[in-house]
Amino acid sequence: MREPVVILGGGIGGLACAVALQKHGLACHVFEQAPRLEEVGAGLLLTPNAVAVLEALNLLAQLRPHALITPAWHILDPQGRDLQVLRPFPSGQPALSTRRSDLQRVLAGALAGESLHLDHEATSLVLQQDGVRVRFRDRADVVAPLVVVADGAASRLRRALPRARPLRDQGYVGWRALVDRAPAGWSDGRVTETWGSGRRFGIAAVGGGRTYWYASANTDLIEPYNALSRRELLAGLFHGWHAPVEELIAASDDEAVLQHPIADSGPIASWSAWGRVAMLGDAAHPLTPNLGQGAAMALEDAWTLARCLATDRPIDKALKHYRQHRRGRVAVVWAASRLLGQVIQVAEPWQEALRAAVLRATPDRLASATLRRLFRFATD
């Protein structure tokens, strides 16, 4: 393929795809609708499968100074007591916690020349004889032999493609934010997730004296707080929970707390169209965030797609190969993530008690081994 690939979306998946294509000797251009790459108030938990892709892209060493190694995940009850301690990380394959913006900056810095184009909002795709025409708002059209759609879960382009599935609300809401403090007990990289009645709260230091927190609550639980600010809403939902939950909420700038309904679109979405358009990451298969696999699946997609395109196959055959490699893998992760979300969000007292009993009775080594298999990805 001599002409450059066009990638729509300058997030983790789109940038990783560009770096992977360039690593395989293929030219590309990334078009991002935002006028600049900015901090989005979120952190990332990068499991070993995501770390493996970054290592294959020769970017892990650049990210490590901006990340913490995660030695364990602790599942807690609202009083701060361990329900389970997970160490699902194979020897030599660490998990990391970092800021999304730091990973985005490392990926963008690895792009060649002037291949990243900001302030380009794609509005439609048109198939024509010589490729795919991309139409932008207030910008000149671009024609490419292959277009990669990587513009996230809310992708408007995905909805216009054949066999696209709509997002399906899962009945709970998520929040996330970064704060400029690292609570004692978390600064060494420990990650905790506290499970209560229809709600949860996760905490992960990300280095540089900053902490990423995330939370969720069933939709019906937040209705009495709808007239309040986000910080007031969260203070009510998590009142009385173990330290430093309330302190982190209080330290958050209300305008910087991101709020979004939790949704996915099913295990099989539109991976490609017309033999000329490829989908990756959340644009192809929006996942619930319960296993922290959104960025990891986007990185896996990017690596796999680039390898499929770096062969002598025609584009349509390469895209078929890409689908065959990824659909089964993503379906397993999708199902596991959705099921875990249903377990986390149980709200009846008897369900919460049963969940706690099962977690305490399940050996940590068994639970860790189950996740370890899920977090395995070979890049060779």
NUTOR-870693 format. One record per residue (C-alpha): residue in three letters; z, x, y. Coordinates in steps of 0.02 Angstrom, whole numbers, padded with zeros to 5 digits, always signed. Each point is the difference from the previous one (the first is absolute). Example, Ala and Ser with C-alpha at 12.3 -4.5 7.8 and 13.67 -1.06 7.14 Angstrom:
ALA+00390+00615-00225
SER-00033+00069+00172
END
This chain:
MET+00000+00000+00000
ARG-00062+00090+00155
GLU+00044-00125+00135
PRO+00184-00013+00050
VAL+00112-00133-00076
VAL+00078-00118+00127
ILE+00185-00039-00022
LEU+00074-00147+00094
GLY+00186+00026+00030
GLY+00098+00154+00054
GLY+00158-00036-00098
ILE+00066+00097-00150
GLY-00136-00059-00120
GLY-00147+00022+00118
LEU+00052+00174+00057
ALA+00040+00056-00177
CYS-00170-00060-00058
ALA-00085+00100+00138
VAL+00096+00158-00045
ALA-00040-00024-00185
LEU-00185-00028+00035
GLN-00007+00156+00108
LYS+00089+00098-00137
HIS-00142-00050-00116
GLY-00133+00052+00126
LEU-00044-00175+00063
ALA-00014-00041+00185
CYS+00085-00152+00074
HIS+00054-00085+00160
VAL+00162-00097+00022
PHE+00003-00144+00125
GLU+00173-00064+00054
GLN+00023-00151+00113
ALA+00156+00068+00087
PRO-00030+00105+00157
ARG+00122+00132-00063
LEU+00102+00043-00155
GLU+00179-00045+00044
GLU+00171-00016-00078
VAL+00013-00171-00084
GLY+00188+00000-00027
ALA-00007+00021-00187
GLY+00041+00124-00135
LEU-00076+00032-00170
LEU+00073+00033-00171
LEU-00130+00107-00087
THR+00022-00008-00189
PRO-00067+00140-00112
ASN-00171-00081-00022
ALA-00025+00003+00190
VAL+00066+00178+00010
ALA-00123+00053-00137
VAL-00148-00059+00105
LEU+00064+00090+00155
GLU+00019+00158-00102
ALA-00179-00018-00065
LEU-00059-00019+00181
ASN+00093+00162+00044
LEU+00106-00094+00128
LEU+00171-00003-00082
ALA+00056+00165+00078
GLN-00041-00069+00173
LEU+00099-00159-00028
ARG+00155+00078-00079
PRO+00077+00060+00166
HIS-00005-00181+00058
ALA+00073-00078-00158
LEU+00155-00001-00108
ILE+00001+00016-00188
THR+00074-00156-00079
PRO+00119+00046-00143
ALA+00045-00178-00053
TRP-00014-00185+00040
HIS+00163-00095+00001
ILE+00004-00188-00025
LEU+00159-00065+00082
ASP+00092-00164+00020
PRO+00048-00060+00176
GLN+00168+00089-00016
GLY-00090+00166-00026
ARG+00037+00020-00186
ASP-00131+00074-00116
LEU-00090-00124-00111
GLN-00124+00129-00062
VAL-00051+00178+00043
LEU-00184+00039-00029
ARG-00080+00172-00015
PRO-00179-00047-00045
PHE-00075+00166+00052
PRO-00078+00115-00131
SER+00048+00183+00006
GLY-00101+00090+00132
GLN-00063-00162+00079
PRO+00118-00049+00140
ALA+00009-00160+00100
LEU+00005+00015+00189
SER+00057-00105+00146
THR-00091+00023+00164
ARG-00066-00091+00152
ARG-00166-00090-00020
SER-00058+00080+00162
ASP+00034+00175-00066
LEU-00107-00029-00154
GLN-00136-00079+00106
ARG+00002+00150+00118
VAL-00014+00124-00146
LEU-00147-00096-00073
ALA-00089-00017+00168
GLY+00025+00186+00034
ALA-00093+00043-00161
LEU-00160-00090+00052
ALA-00151+00103+00044
GLY-00075+00005+00174
GLU-00021-00164+00093
SER+00010-00114-00151
LEU+00141-00112+00066
HIS-00055-00133+00126
LEU+00138-00101+00084
ASP-00016-00164+00095
HIS-00135-00067-00117
GLU+00037-00177-00061
ALA-00119-00052-00139
THR-00045-00185+00007
SER-00125-00025-00141
LEU-00105+00081-00136
VAL-00182-00039-00029
LEU-00095+00055-00155
GLN-00175+00064+00036
GLN-00132+00097-00094
ASP+00054+00173+00058
GLY+00187-00027-00021
VAL+00138-00097+00087
ARG+00005-00035+00185
VAL+00174+00004+00077
ARG+00019-00099+00160
PHE+00138+00049+00121
ARG+00074-00091+00148
ASP-00071+00079+00159
ARG-00071+00148-00096
ALA-00170+00046-00072
ASP-00038-00051-00179
VAL+00005+00129-00139
VAL-00104-00003-00160
ALA+00060+00093-00155
PRO-00049+00009-00184
LEU+00181-00037-00047
VAL+00142-00083+00095
VAL+00182+00016-00054
VAL+00112-00140+00063
ALA+00179+00064+00021
ASP+00067-00107+00141
GLY+00159-00065-00080
ALA+00071-00158-00077
ALA-00053-00109+00147
SER-00181+00060-00016
ARG-00121-00122+00079
LEU-00144+00092-00082
ARG+00070-00032-00174
ARG+00009-00187+00033
ALA-00187-00001+00038
LEU-00050+00085-00163
PRO-00040-00088-00164
ARG+00145-00044-00118
ALA+00134+00046+00127
ARG+00170-00078-00032
PRO+00112-00064+00140
LEU+00174+00070+00030
ARG+00137-00100-00086
ASP+00170-00012+00081
GLN+00140+00046-00121
GLY+00139-00097+00086
TYR+00092+00143+00083
VAL-00012+00100+00161
GLY+00012+00187+00029
TRP+00062+00108+00144
ARG-00007+00188+00028
ALA+00044+00125+00135
LEU+00039+00182+00037
VAL+00161+00053+00087
ASP+00049+00168+00076
ARG+00148+00034-00112
ALA+00034+00056-00178
PRO+00157-00080-00075
ALA+00118+00109-00099
GLY-00043-00012-00184
TRP-00186-00026+00029
SER-00054+00157+00092
ASP-00026+00093-00165
GLY-00145-00115-00048
ARG+00095-00131-00101
VAL-00086-00170+00007
THR+00099-00161-00022
GLU-00050-00180-00020
THR+00135-00131+00010
TRP-00030-00166-00087
GLY+00093-00156+00053
SER-00029-00187-00009
GLY-00182-00026+00047
ARG-00001+00155+00109
ARG-00007+00190-00010
PHE+00020+00152+00111
GLY-00076+00172-00031
ILE+00047+00165+00083
ALA-00093+00166-00005
ALA+00019+00151+00114
VAL-00171+00073+00045
GLY+00050+00167+00078
GLY+00019+00051+00180
GLY+00162-00097+00016
ARG-00090-00167-00024
THR+00025-00139-00124
TYR-00121-00132-00064
TRP+00075-00167-00049
TYR-00082-00154-00071
ALA+00064-00172-00044
SER-00055-00166-00073
ALA+00068-00176-00011
ASN-00059-00163-00074
THR-00091-00108+00126
ASP+00125-00143-00010
LEU+00144+00118+00040
ILE-00072+00052+00168
GLU-00037-00175+00066
PRO+00173-00023+00082
TYR-00028+00163+00097
ASN-00177-00033+00061
ALA+00053-00021+00182
LEU+00083+00171+00004
SER-00072+00173+00030
ARG-00047+00100-00154
ARG+00153+00111+00017
GLU+00114-00152+00017
LEU-00085-00083-00148
LEU+00027+00154-00109
ALA+00179+00021+00059
GLY+00035-00176-00062
LEU-00089+00022-00166
PHE+00088+00163-00042
HIS+00171-00028+00079
GLY+00138+00078-00106
TRP-00115+00112-00103
HIS+00053+00178-00036
ALA-00018+00139+00130
PRO-00116+00050+00077
VAL-00103-00161-00014
GLU+00070-00086+00154
GLU+00003+00164+00097
LEU-00185+00031-00033
ILE-00046-00176+00055
ALA+00101+00020+00159
ALA-00083+00169+00036
SER-00175-00075-00012
ASP-00104-00044+00152
ASP-00040-00185-00020
GLU-00181+00023+00054
ALA-00024+00140-00126
VAL+00057-00104-00150
LEU-00157-00052-00095
GLN+00003-00171-00083
HIS-00127-00066-00124
PRO-00012-00128-00140
ILE-00013+00077-00173
ALA-00165-00044-00084
ASP-00125+00062-00127
SER-00171-00057-00058
GLY+00003+00007-00189
PRO-00033+00140-00124
ILE-00191-00002+00015
ALA-00079-00003+00172
SER-00170+00049+00072
TRP-00016+00183-00047
SER-00181+00011+00055
ALA-00147-00103+00062
TRP-00190+00013+00000
GLY+00009+00170-00087
ARG+00022+00075+00173
VAL+00177-00046+00056
ALA+00160+00067-00078
MET+00176-00063+00031
LEU+00159+00102-00015
GLY+00187-00013+00031
ASP+00073-00160+00068
ALA-00173-00058+00054
ALA-00047-00011-00185
HIS+00166-00051-00078
PRO+00145-00044+00115
LEU+00164+00032-00093
THR+00177-00055+00030
PRO+00103+00151+00057
ASN+00132-00008-00136
LEU-00048+00160-00090
GLY-00054+00094+00157
GLN-00176+00017-00070
GLY-00111-00056+00145
ALA-00035+00175+00065
ALA+00000+00074-00176
MET-00133-00121-00062
ALA-00106+00034+00156
LEU+00012+00188-00033
GLU-00045-00024-00184
ASP-00148-00111+00050
ALA-00060+00127+00126
TRP+00006+00144-00123
THR-00085-00099-00138
LEU-00137-00069+00112
ALA-00043+00172+00068
ARG-00012+00072-00176
CYS-00114-00142-00055
LEU-00114+00025+00150
ALA-00008+00189-00025
THR-00109-00021-00155
ASP-00187-00022-00020
ARG+00020-00187-00033
PRO-00086-00125+00115
ILE+00121-00080+00123
ASP+00010-00167-00093
LYS+00038+00090-00164
ALA+00132+00108+00084
LEU+00085-00155+00070
LYS-00002-00083-00170
HIS+00083+00155-00073
TYR+00130-00006+00140
ARG+00042-00182-00040
GLN+00017+00037-00184
HIS+00121+00142+00035
ARG+00110-00094+00122
ARG+00010-00185-00046
GLY+00112+00016-00152
ARG+00117+00124+00084
VAL+00021-00106+00156
ALA+00023-00159-00102
VAL+00150+00078-00088
VAL+00078+00059+00164
TRP-00035-00169+00083
ALA+00087-00096-00140
ALA+00149+00118-00006
SER+00023-00008+00189
ARG-00010-00190+00007
LEU+00122-00020-00146
LEU+00123+00122+00078
GLY-00008-00098+00163
GLN+00045-00160-00091
VAL+00149+00088-00078
ILE+00058+00075+00165
GLN-00013-00164+00096
VAL+00101-00111-00119
ALA+00121-00106+00102
GLU+00105-00103-00119
PRO+00173+00073-00033
TRP-00023-00006-00189
GLN-00168+00090+00016
GLU+00078+00135+00109
ALA+00143+00024-00124
LEU-00121+00009-00148
ARG-00109+00126+00092
ALA+00149+00112+00037
ALA+00058-00010-00181
VAL-00172+00046-00068
LEU-00018+00147+00121
ARG+00171+00069-00046
ALA-00034-00021-00185
THR-00171+00084+00004
PRO+00015+00190-00021
ASP-00059+00092+00155
ARG-00105+00115-00109
LEU-00095-00147-00076
ALA-00037-00081+00168
SER-00051+00169+00073
ALA-00118+00034-00146
THR-00086-00168+00025
LEU-00035+00039+00182
ARG-00050+00178-00040
ARG-00146-00065-00104
LEU-00053-00112+00144
PHE+00004+00144+00125
ARG-00111+00116-00103
PHE-00175+00037+00065
ALA-00115+00140-00055
THR-00117+00074+00130
ASP-00095+00115-00118
END
